[in-house]
């Protein structure tokens, strides 16, 4: 069956369409934090942030079905769903972030955020880290590091060194925040000197794709001052840390303690339904609407709004932000007790965890890869991240429990006893 599916993928989808794991998993069903494959084997999902409130949550499924059976159209007709959702979601923000554009994907949301920065400033220069990912449109893919653009990175883009816990900027974790700010300042100066000017800095507030490296509240304070002094915007990609995943707050930028100008939302927003959004201030929205004629046929449709609103219902009714705080702290403590000479660091931000492996100060991606494969064989799904793919990426759905944490860490401990440094 697996070989047949892989052959059909190659025939119909083309080359280089990635799958997870040496032996790909053929999933057929999900519920809560669990997934089942075609042979009936159950897996504990510790990787997927898309089913934010749990796979196939009945309240979200019902909301989608009921609205799909009633009406689905676009926002050139009036409907209350987008307004009700806008009112609910903007109430979760401060800093006068009171208006939204709804779209279908985080890539689209980030693309709009870049254009907002350019509309407000009248400049084109953009900055991101050199170890990030913000989506698949032409504009945002030029910020990302998975594949260099055809013809190289465009001249209006600067990619600054990403924070790193193994080799911190400035030589130490204490020096890293200031060194990051200074690298952004240098990039701004380069963009201004080249005639592009500086429009904005895009980042994930917990640097998720960079491996959540050595950050804490206040990390971006100096950087924010640099951006503000240069007249640019801070564009905050909350696709991974948002909707309470960090536990202490609804949003990653609240955890770090800075005020973004534009916030983008994506995958967890609809629990798997394709819905995303951009949240910003009225002045920025007005500048964008004046500069660009933007309309999205599927963005903000009634079914998407019903899905997104149902996700908020579940987060609030089931206390999932508090659960992320409680279970996150519990799990981080358990992970901190793991004993292996190649563990360089363990980090936790609510229900987002990282276990970093290194030898003699150098990344050890082979160990991370072996752990991920061994955990899959034991029925637990993890991923990897970081520049060298040497960091375990543990990011389960929000209903993840202390019992689930016990199962994960017990299996990790057993596997690590079998892997030499």
C-alpha positions in Angstrom: 0.0 0.0 0.0 2.7 2.5 1.0 4.8 1.8 -2.1 1.7 2.1 -4.3 0.8 5.5 -2.8 4.4 6.8 -3.2 4.4 5.7 -6.8 1.1 7.5 -7.5 2.4 10.6 -5.7 5.5 10.6 -8.0 3.3 10.1 -11.1 0.7 12.8 -10.3 2.4 15.3 -8.0 5.9 15.2 -9.5 9.4 15.1 -7.9 10.6 16.5 -4.5 7.2 16.3 -2.8 8.4 15.6 0.8 7.0 13.2 3.3 7.9 12.8 7.0 9.9 9.8 8.2 12.0 7.1 6.5 8.8 5.0 6.3 6.0 7.5 5.5 2.9 7.4 7.6 -0.4 6.8 5.9 -3.0 8.6 8.1 -6.7 7.9 7.8 -8.3 9.4 10.9 -7.7 11.8 13.8 -9.3 12.7 17.1 -8.0 15.1 19.8 -4.2 14.5 20.1 -4.4 11.1 18.3 -3.9 10.0 14.8 -4.5 6.5 13.2 -2.9 5.0 10.2 -4.4 2.7 7.5 -3.4 -0.4 9.6 -5.2 0.9 12.7 -2.1 1.9 14.6 -2.6 4.9 16.9 0.0 7.7 17.1 0.3 10.5 19.7 0.6 13.7 17.7 3.3 15.9 19.1 4.1 17.9 16.0 1.0 19.4 14.3 -0.1 22.9 15.3 -2.7 23.0 12.6 -5.4 21.0 14.6 -5.0 23.6 17.3 -7.9 22.5 19.5 -7.5 18.8 18.6 -8.0 16.8 15.4 -11.6 16.8 14.1 -13.0 18.7 17.2 -16.8 18.1 17.0 -17.7 21.7 17.7 -15.6 23.0 14.8 -16.7 20.2 12.5 -20.4 21.0 13.3 -19.9 24.8 12.8 -18.3 24.2 9.3 -21.1 21.8 8.3 -23.9 23.9 9.5 -22.6 27.0 7.7 -21.8 25.1 4.5 -25.4 23.9 4.4 -26.7 27.4 4.8 -24.6 29.9 2.8 -21.1 30.3 1.5 -20.1 33.4 -0.6 -17.6 36.3 -0.5 -17.3 39.6 1.2 -18.7 41.7 -1.6 -22.0 40.7 -0.2 -22.8 41.6 3.4 -22.6 38.8 6.0 -22.4 39.0 9.7 -19.9 36.2 10.3 -16.8 38.2 9.3 -17.8 41.1 11.5 -18.6 38.9 14.5 -15.2 37.2 14.1 -13.4 40.5 13.6 -14.9 41.8 16.8 -13.9 38.7 18.8 -10.4 38.4 17.5 -9.4 42.0 17.7 -10.5 42.0 21.3 -7.6 39.6 21.9 -5.1 42.3 20.9 -3.9 45.6 22.3 -1.8 48.4 20.7 -4.9 49.6 18.6 -4.8 46.5 16.4 -8.4 46.7 15.6 -8.9 45.9 11.9 -8.4 42.7 9.9 -8.2 41.3 6.4 -9.2 37.6 6.2 -7.4 35.4 3.7 -6.9 31.7 3.2 -3.2 31.0 4.1 -0.4 32.4 6.3 1.6 33.0 3.1 -1.1 35.3 1.8 -1.3 37.1 5.2 2.5 37.6 5.2 2.5 38.8 1.7 -0.1 41.5 2.6 1.9 42.5 5.7 4.9 43.2 3.5 2.8 45.4 1.2 1.4 47.2 4.2 4.9 48.1 5.3 5.7 49.4 1.9 2.4 51.3 1.6 2.9 53.1 4.9 6.6 54.0 4.4 6.7 54.4 0.7 9.9 52.3 0.8 10.6 48.8 -0.4 13.4 47.4 1.8 12.6 44.4 4.0 14.5 42.5 6.6 14.1 38.9 8.0 16.5 36.4 9.7 18.7 34.2 7.6 17.1 31.0 9.0 13.4 31.6 8.7 10.3 30.7 6.8 7.3 32.9 6.2 5.4 31.3 3.3 5.2 30.4 -0.4 4.3 33.6 -2.4 7.0 35.1 -4.5 7.4 38.0 -2.0 7.6 36.1 1.2 9.6 33.2 -0.3 12.4 35.8 -0.9 12.7 36.1 2.9 12.9 32.4 3.5 15.9 30.0 3.5 14.6 26.7 2.1 15.5 27.5 -1.5 17.3 30.7 -2.7 15.2 32.5 -5.3 16.0 32.1 -9.0 18.6 34.7 -9.8 19.5 35.1 -6.1 18.0 37.2 -3.3 16.6 40.5 -4.6 18.5 43.7 -3.7 15.7 45.1 -1.5 15.9 42.1 0.9 18.4 41.8 3.8 18.7 38.7 5.9 20.3 39.2 9.3 21.9 36.5 11.3 19.3 34.6 13.3 19.5 34.1 17.1 21.3 30.9 18.0 21.5 29.1 21.3 24.5 27.0 20.3 26.5 29.8 18.8 24.8 33.0 20.1 25.2 36.3 18.4 27.8 38.4 20.1 29.4 35.3 21.8 26.9 34.9 24.6 23.2 34.6 25.3 23.4 37.8 27.3 25.0 39.7 24.4 22.6 38.2 21.8 19.7 40.7 22.0 21.9 43.7 21.5 23.9 42.1 18.7 20.7 41.1 16.9 19.5 44.8 17.2 22.8 46.0 15.8 22.6 43.6 12.9 19.2 45.0 12.1 20.6 48.5 12.3 23.3 47.6 9.9 20.8 46.1 7.4 18.7 49.2 7.6 21.7 51.4 6.8 22.5 49.2 3.8 19.0 49.4 2.5 18.9 53.2 2.9 22.3 53.6 1.2 21.2 51.4 -1.7 18.2 53.6 -2.3 15.5 51.0 -1.3 14.8 52.5 2.1 13.5 50.5 5.0 9.9 49.4 5.1 9.8 46.7 7.7 11.2 43.8 9.7 9.3 40.5 9.6 9.8 37.9 12.3 8.2 35.1 14.4 8.2 36.4 18.0 9.6 33.1 19.3 11.8 32.5 16.3 10.1 29.1 15.9 11.8 28.0 12.6 15.2 29.2 14.0 14.7 26.7 16.9 13.4 29.0 19.6 17.0 29.9 20.4 17.9 31.6 23.7 15.0 34.1 23.8 13.2 35.6 26.8 10.9 38.6 27.5 12.7 41.8 26.5 14.7 40.1 23.8 13.4 42.4 21.1 13.4 45.6 23.1 16.6 47.0 21.5 15.5 45.8 18.0 12.1 47.5 18.3 13.8 50.8 19.2 16.0 50.5 16.1 13.1 49.8 13.8 11.0 52.6 15.3 13.9 55.1 15.0 14.2 54.2 11.3 10.5 54.7 10.6 9.9 51.0 9.7 7.2 48.6 10.8 7.4 45.4 12.8 5.6 42.6 11.1 4.9 39.8 13.5 4.2 36.3 12.2 2.1 34.6 14.9 1.2 31.5 12.8 3.1 29.2 15.2 3.1 30.9 18.7 -0.4 32.4 18.4 -3.8 31.5 19.9 -2.4 30.8 23.3 0.3 28.2 22.5 2.9 30.1 24.6 0.7 29.5 27.6 1.5 32.7 29.4 -0.2 34.9 26.8 -2.5 34.7 23.8 0.3 35.9 21.5 4.0 35.4 21.2 4.6 39.2 21.0 2.9 39.6 24.3 5.2 37.1 25.8 8.3 38.9 24.5 6.8 42.3 25.5 6.8 44.3 22.3 4.1 46.0 20.2 4.0 45.0 16.5 2.4 47.1 13.9 1.0 44.2 11.9 0.2 40.7 13.1 -0.4 37.7 10.8 -2.4 34.6 11.7 -2.6 31.2 9.9 -2.8 27.5 10.3 -4.2 27.1 13.9 -6.9 29.8 13.3 -9.4 27.3 11.6 -8.2 24.0 13.1 -7.3 22.8 9.7 -9.8 24.7 7.6 -7.8 27.1 5.3 -8.3 30.5 6.9 -5.8 33.2 7.9 -5.8 36.9 8.7 -3.8 40.1 9.0 -4.5 42.3 12.0 -3.4 45.9 12.1 -4.1 49.5 13.1 -6.6 51.6 11.2 -3.9 54.0 9.9 -2.0 51.1 8.4 -5.1 49.5 6.9 -6.1 52.8 5.3 -2.6 53.2 3.7 -2.8 49.7 2.4 -6.3 50.0 1.0 -5.3 53.3 -0.7 -2.2 51.8 -2.3 -3.5 48.4 -3.3 -6.8 47.2 -4.8 -7.1 44.0 -2.8 -9.8 41.4 -2.8 -9.7 37.8 -1.9 -12.6 35.6 -3.2 -12.4 33.0 -0.4 -11.0 35.3 2.3 -13.6 35.9 5.0 -16.2 33.6 3.5 -19.0 32.5 5.9 -17.7 29.0 6.3 -14.2 30.1 7.1 -15.5 32.6 9.6 -17.7 29.9 11.3 -14.6 27.6 11.6 -12.4 30.4 13.0 -15.1 31.5 15.5 -15.7 27.9 16.6 -11.9 27.6 17.4 -12.2 30.6 19.7 -15.2 29.0 21.3 -13.2 25.8 22.1 -10.1 27.6 23.3 -12.2 29.7 25.7 -14.6 26.9 26.8 -12.0 24.3 27.4 -9.4 26.6 29.0 -6.7 25.7 26.5 -4.5 28.6 27.2 -4.3 27.7 30.9 -3.7 24.1 29.8 -0.8 25.2 27.7 0.7 27.1 30.7 0.2 24.2 33.1 1.1 21.2 30.9 3.8 23.3 29.2 5.6 23.9 32.5 5.2 20.3 33.5 6.5 19.0 30.3 9.5 21.3 30.2 10.5 20.1 33.7 10.3 16.5 32.6 12.4 17.2 29.5 14.9 19.0 31.6 15.5 15.8 33.6 16.5 13.9 30.4 20.1 12.7 30.7 22.2 12.4 27.6 25.7 13.9 26.9 24.6 15.3 23.5 21.7 17.3 25.0 22.9 20.9 24.7 19.7 22.6 25.9 16.0 22.1 26.6 13.5 24.9 26.0 9.8 25.3 26.5 7.3 28.0 25.6 3.8 26.8 26.7 3.1 23.8 24.4 6.1 24.4 22.2 9.3 22.5 23.2 12.8 22.1 21.8 15.5 19.6 22.7 18.8 20.6 21.1 21.6 18.1 20.4 25.3 18.9 19.9 28.7 17.4 20.1 31.8 19.5 21.0 29.8 22.7 20.3 28.6 21.5 16.9 25.1 20.6 15.9 24.3 16.9 16.0 21.5 16.4 13.5 22.1 12.6 13.2 21.0 12.2 16.8 17.9 14.3 16.3 17.0 12.3 13.2 17.5 8.9 15.0 15.3 10.1 17.9 12.5 11.3 15.5 12.5 7.9 13.7 12.6 5.9 16.9 9.7 7.8 18.4 7.7 7.3 15.3 8.3 3.5 15.6 7.0 3.8 19.2 3.8 5.6 18.0 4.8 9.2 18.8 5.1 11.8 16.0 7.8 14.6 16.4 9.7 16.8 14.0 13.0 18.6 13.7 14.1 22.2 13.3 17.0 24.6 13.6 19.6 25.6 11.0 21.1 22.1 11.0 17.9 20.2 11.8 19.5 19.2 15.1 16.6 20.3 17.4 13.6 18.2 18.3 10.5 20.2 17.5 7.6 19.2 19.8 4.4 21.1 19.2 1.3 19.1 20.0 -2.4 20.1 19.7 -3.5 22.3 22.6 -5.5 19.6 24.5 -2.2 17.8 25.2 -2.2 16.5 28.8 0.2 15.7 31.6 -0.4 12.0 30.9 0.6 12.6 27.2 3.7 14.4 28.4 4.6 11.4 30.6 4.3 9.1 27.7 6.5 11.3 25.4 9.3 11.8 27.9 9.4 8.2 29.1 9.8 7.0 25.5 12.4 9.7 24.8 14.4 8.6 27.9 14.3 5.0 26.8 15.5 5.9 23.2 18.3 8.1 24.4 19.7 5.2 26.5 20.2 3.4 23.2 22.0 6.2 21.4 25.6 7.0 22.0 26.9 10.5 22.1 
